[in-house]
Amino acid sequence: MSIQRLRHFIALAEEGNFARGAERCGIRQPPFSQSIARLERDCGATLFLRAAGGTKLTPAGEALLPEARITVSAFDRGSALARRTSQAGQPVRIGLVHAALWGVMPTLLALAHDEEIPVELIQMRSNEQLQALADGRLDLGVASPPFAMTARMRAIAFHGEEIVAAVPAAQAPAMGDTIALGEIADRLVMFPRQQGPALHEAILAMFAAQGLTPRIAQETPEMMTTLALVAAGIGAAFVPASVAQALPAVGVLYRRIADDVTVPAWPLSLVHMPLPATSPAGRLLAAWQRK
């Protein structure tokens, strides 16, 4: 059973059509069909039901699909690790979401400096990091849970940061050092729910606890875009406390929430696949766990 046949199997399972599966894999349909037939012989089971409208997985095919994905992902990641191990001086590639830039990354970068480990920072959304970790394009990731981890993936939760409100500076005369949720409920700039469903729901629950139904004026997944929209007066937003401390922005003021409500923390986790203990990424992870 070859990795290439498993790739063809995954393509056909996801495309549901021999022509599209072959095109996706960059080969002609006859050899693609032969590859699937050989895989079925190797497995001793029929993996697909063939029909004029396309293909459908049999129970045997459904059983094989998740294992095939794990196997191909592990092979790709192992190949990437082997290539990088043979190239001395390669930096540890760390993915991060915007919320990690000021609260988590200074500590992680200081540890890398102390261990004399070069690093490369790559901004990615959480789900993009998980895929990049699985296929070996990242060594470590700092992502916002909750997320669905793949096989063998591990996550270390950081202590969550309190969220604060970022408000347009033009509203400053009407504000003190804190702000009530009722003052900003009419216009919010929010990240999309799918980017962080648990935090999104916790923020809305704050308003509900005060009998308020907020109006979301605009959604954006990027922290810098969020602050630009706040500065433009589109609405208020919520950011981690470390952003408020480290990132002054023209036209934006930061205020703690005044209401007697449970203010959620902004969750972050250090995510990784199994790492060789002697590798630079493994040594950096061990240094983080010792601190």
Steps between C-alpha positions, in 0.01 A plus 500: 500500500668821383460858620415601145207258487373638829521851352293382205251337736457821702456704183229270368325486839490880516418566134251215453596472134786321319559780250518771767711281727751433220513867406562596863791255517642617167479167319283350224188312597605146387806478730301669777230232471765227496652644819164485679446142379844395628427659838175306524690180423758589767222558754300197393185711499291715268553861603263678261155446356514599132198660333431721200471804725833443673644297785408445863705346777405154618516428876852365439595823324356709783709301746817555296458873429596648841795264529613585147492870583705441816751284312549747214524794742756316714706410193497859373594635841775242548644582158497871582671437837765283336577770242522771767718286729749460217521879460698644790404838637137491385279715728214362704184603317237631741149583386305756696172684508498878541386474862827323590734770371532697823394271784665167418764555235743721698542220755536233234750708304702568815523126564612442140767768542626343825519159332665649188220363282413701186130544436276607214159646588213439257161660563221250428145444613452217748358241258771580244761436769355158580531390139851644471606318817353173372687513169830631637491863381499621863686372805297678769178698493338754731129472422164596648291203618264330473616310194489142377846347535627227271647171618810535722460877527549650846399837648628685808257765622636840597346700781229694318517877479216722611324676215456877496296730277663697217282807435514792257691790652224736383283357778758587766326804650209281609719232660697440814770242559247221460207453266157344543387248243190707434720779363634283218221247436360692204812456284755220527787388280538125557709212373296235312343239725673210322837653589435455874150371579553464875635854546243645260219345704657609832514861381135494395414338835646806678245718325218255564582506873427874490179455303664635184492377141806640322500599134802381304581776253784315325703181523870459427744219591810723520600690815659794319197538274279490809691789658488698176122461492475609862715806426269584210203505738331188359457359849668362810687169516651261752873422514738320738636718781855459365394672176369795700828520689737462207319641197392863521298590191407845377127551544460206740464497878498190718264464794430225752141382525315661788197274537482232768527218250737212443754630251632212287866432440651493152610134463832399345681167479844385389433221249745245364543157350749251653850650479844339532634606841835603353352708216496880535119500522511221759755690709292819481188310606690345793627844605142632494378209716782559753437872544 
